[in-house]
Amino acid sequence: MPAKSSSNSRLEFRLPSKWRSEIERAAQLQNRTLTEFATSVLTEAARKIIAEEDQRAHLTLSIGDRDRFLAMLDADPTPNRALQAAAKRQRQRIL
């Protein structure tokens, strides 16, 4: 089994002093260091965005799939033979 890598990387960015003060205050309110607070908030936001994008990507239909789906919605709702047989068996069980 390969050894796990425990390397850290650094992320640096500039922000207005007011924002830093607010972020430091929020970290203090949660009894966390600025690094702990920032990494948890950033990773949570990143995961949420990635999950939303993954979900959106999976829900996107091609034009052909969309047309087929809409045609099925518009189609006659008459049940097929298998469904009719299943309904008949269910009615017999109930009665």
C-alpha positions as CSV (number, residue, x, y, z in Angstrom):
1,M,0.0,0.0,0.0
2,P,1.5,3.4,-1.0
3,A,2.3,5.8,1.8
4,K,-0.1,8.8,2.1
5,S,1.3,12.1,1.2
6,S,1.0,14.7,4.0
7,S,2.4,17.6,2.1
8,N,0.8,21.0,2.7
9,S,0.5,23.8,0.1
10,R,0.2,27.5,0.7
11,L,-2.6,29.8,-0.6
12,E,-2.0,33.5,-0.4
13,F,-4.3,36.3,-1.4
14,R,-4.9,39.9,-0.6
15,L,-8.2,41.3,0.7
16,P,-9.4,44.6,2.2
17,S,-8.5,45.1,5.9
18,K,-12.2,45.3,6.8
19,W,-12.8,41.8,5.4
20,R,-9.8,40.5,7.3
21,S,-11.1,41.9,10.5
22,E,-14.5,40.3,9.9
23,I,-12.9,37.0,9.1
24,E,-10.7,37.1,12.2
25,R,-13.8,37.9,14.3
26,A,-15.7,35.0,12.9
27,A,-12.8,32.7,13.6
28,Q,-12.6,33.9,17.2
29,L,-16.3,33.4,17.7
30,Q,-15.8,29.7,16.7
31,N,-12.6,29.4,18.8
32,R,-10.6,28.6,15.7
33,T,-7.4,29.9,14.3
34,L,-7.6,32.0,11.2
35,T,-6.1,29.2,9.2
36,E,-8.6,26.6,10.5
37,F,-11.5,28.9,9.9
38,A,-10.4,30.0,6.4
39,T,-9.6,26.4,5.2
40,S,-12.9,25.0,6.5
41,V,-14.9,27.8,4.9
42,L,-13.1,27.7,1.6
43,T,-13.2,23.9,1.3
44,E,-16.8,23.8,2.3
45,A,-17.6,26.4,-0.4
46,A,-15.5,24.6,-3.0
47,R,-17.1,21.3,-2.3
48,K,-20.6,22.8,-2.6
49,I,-19.8,24.5,-5.9
50,I,-18.3,21.2,-7.3
51,A,-21.3,19.2,-6.1
52,E,-23.7,21.7,-7.7
53,E,-21.7,21.6,-10.9
54,D,-21.6,17.8,-10.9
55,Q,-25.3,17.6,-10.3
56,R,-26.0,20.2,-13.1
57,A,-23.8,18.3,-15.5
58,H,-25.6,15.1,-14.8
59,L,-29.0,16.7,-15.3
60,T,-28.1,18.3,-18.6
61,L,-29.8,16.5,-21.5
62,S,-28.6,16.5,-25.0
63,I,-31.2,18.0,-27.5
64,G,-32.1,14.5,-28.7
65,D,-32.6,13.2,-25.1
66,R,-34.6,16.3,-24.3
67,D,-36.8,15.7,-27.3
68,R,-37.3,12.0,-26.5
69,F,-38.1,12.9,-22.9
70,L,-40.7,15.5,-23.9
71,A,-42.2,13.1,-26.4
72,M,-42.6,10.5,-23.7
73,L,-44.4,13.1,-21.5
74,D,-46.7,13.9,-24.4
75,A,-47.3,10.3,-25.3
76,D,-50.6,8.4,-24.7
77,P,-50.6,7.2,-21.1
78,T,-52.1,3.8,-22.1
79,P,-50.4,1.1,-20.0
80,N,-48.5,-1.6,-21.9
81,R,-49.4,-5.3,-21.5
82,A,-46.9,-6.0,-18.7
83,L,-48.3,-3.1,-16.7
84,Q,-51.9,-4.3,-17.3
85,A,-51.0,-7.8,-16.2
86,A,-49.3,-6.5,-13.1
87,A,-52.3,-4.5,-12.2
88,K,-54.6,-7.5,-12.8
89,R,-52.4,-9.6,-10.5
90,Q,-52.5,-6.9,-7.8
91,R,-56.3,-6.6,-8.0
92,Q,-56.6,-10.4,-7.6
93,R,-54.4,-10.2,-4.5
94,I,-56.5,-7.5,-2.9
95,L,-59.8,-9.2,-3.6
